[in-house]
Amino acid sequence: MSPDVHGEPSRLSRLGAYPFERLKALLADSRPNPELVHIDAGAGEPRLPLPDFVGPALSESLAGFSKYPATRGNAELRGAIAAWLEQRYGLDHVDADTQVLSANGTREALFAIAHALVDPDAERKPRVLMPNPMYQIYLGAAVTAGAEPYLMPCTPATGFAPDIDAVPDDVWDNTALVYVCSPSNPTGWIADADWYARLLTLADRHDFHIVADECYSEIYWRERPVGLLEVARQTGRSDYARCLVMNSLSKRSALPGLRSGLIAGDASLIARFARLRSYTGPATPLPLQHVAARAWSDEAHVAANLAVYRASLKAFYDARGEGEPPAGSFFVWLPVDDGEAFAKAAYEQQAVTLLPGAYLSADATDGGNPGNGFVRVALVDGPEVAAELAQRLGAVRV
Ligand SMILES: Cc1ncc(COP(=O)(O)O)c(C=O)c1O
């Protein structure tokens, strides 16, 4: 890799600043309205009480800090993950030894997976497909792994679905990997069984892998989202061929500081990824793996969290008096004229921090950016704050 003019490796220099750095720069010369209490609806960090079992589970496993943890995750955690997947998605069997890995938070795993599945030395530069807007990690992963990102616009015109029928065969033929985000951060779109089934058919036909980021699977407005492994099994792929899913305790259990997630699916892809990970070593400390195993084994706290997210979405839309909650996630993808101008005005006039939609998307080849006319509002502080947010945002004047 040749260094570019700034002395950075050239792939890295193709990446822009991360959304929150861009937000900091946007607001650098602004001050939040001092007459109001500041509300941070920018970051997607759940702010809910710690589940009861966390303290006891941590203290009973403290001795584990004296040992190196295995990167793959210990048997207790992988077993709990496999059992959760089987129960949640009605799967006959998930093999805890060959079809499951622990992730040190899914962010690192979503990034690293492209490095395991893309061959940067291929004769034709491989494609990595992803939604646009997207969780920015997919883009960073594709670029640094030596692939060419291919963006599937998710707009009101597509119902915020990545339009897989619009992707030319020539692109599919050269695709190594497709990232799916369902429920989607930031749009709230959820893949249905038919959409996943069509993608699986394309994967068989054109020989590519699917990585489904299902971190928001337990946060939904009405229907509980279907999962990629579930559809794979329903369509006769009981070995989950070509499929990997990632999920996280950060959102489901409101434990973003635990840094624990799961990777599961096709045993051959798991083996390939485990090999890469045996070098990079993103292991989760053993006491935290014990807490994580408990969290995958308990649904009561997840149901309680879901009730708060639903109440927050309802409070926001009731106070707003228009629009519909998203199908999934705790984000509102709010249409505005100009996302950056709106975010700046919301901060200065109403002491609200939001993310401009353009920071969560990329410029398309036609020059447009599907995030320009949106801001992302995270409803992570409960119903009262959600209602207050709707009122304050309704008062913003650009
Ligand atoms: C869509 C999506 N995927 C993955 C993650 C990563 O979560 P974690 O690394 O905490 O598991 C996030 C976090 O915000 C996210 O929004």
PDBQT file of the ligand as one rigid body, heavy atoms in Angstrom, charges set to zero:
ROOT
HETATM    1  C1  LIG A 401     -26.454  -0.702  13.471  1.00  0.00    +0.000 C 
HETATM    2  C2  LIG A 401     -25.462  -0.907  14.548  1.00  0.00    +0.000 A 
HETATM    3  N1  LIG A 401     -24.701  -1.998  14.501  1.00  0.00    +0.000 NA
HETATM    4  C3  LIG A 401     -23.762  -2.233  15.435  1.00  0.00    +0.000 A 
HETATM    5  C4  LIG A 401     -23.554  -1.359  16.473  1.00  0.00    +0.000 A 
HETATM    6  C5  LIG A 401     -22.442  -1.662  17.429  1.00  0.00    +0.000 C 
HETATM    7  O1  LIG A 401     -22.857  -1.957  18.691  1.00  0.00    +0.000 OA
HETATM    8  P1  LIG A 401     -21.888  -2.624  19.739  1.00  0.00    +0.000 P 
HETATM    9  O2  LIG A 401     -20.480  -2.534  19.232  1.00  0.00    +0.000 OA
HETATM   10  O3  LIG A 401     -22.085  -1.860  20.977  1.00  0.00    +0.000 OA
HETATM   11  O4  LIG A 401     -22.326  -4.057  19.829  1.00  0.00    +0.000 OA
HETATM   12  C6  LIG A 401     -24.314  -0.203  16.568  1.00  0.00    +0.000 A 
HETATM   13  C7  LIG A 401     -24.076   0.761  17.655  1.00  0.00    +0.000 C 
HETATM   14  O5  LIG A 401     -24.522   1.855  17.699  1.00  0.00    +0.000 OA
HETATM   15  C8  LIG A 401     -25.295   0.023  15.575  1.00  0.00    +0.000 A 
HETATM   16  O6  LIG A 401     -26.070   1.117  15.605  1.00  0.00    +0.000 OA
ENDROOT
TORSDOF 0
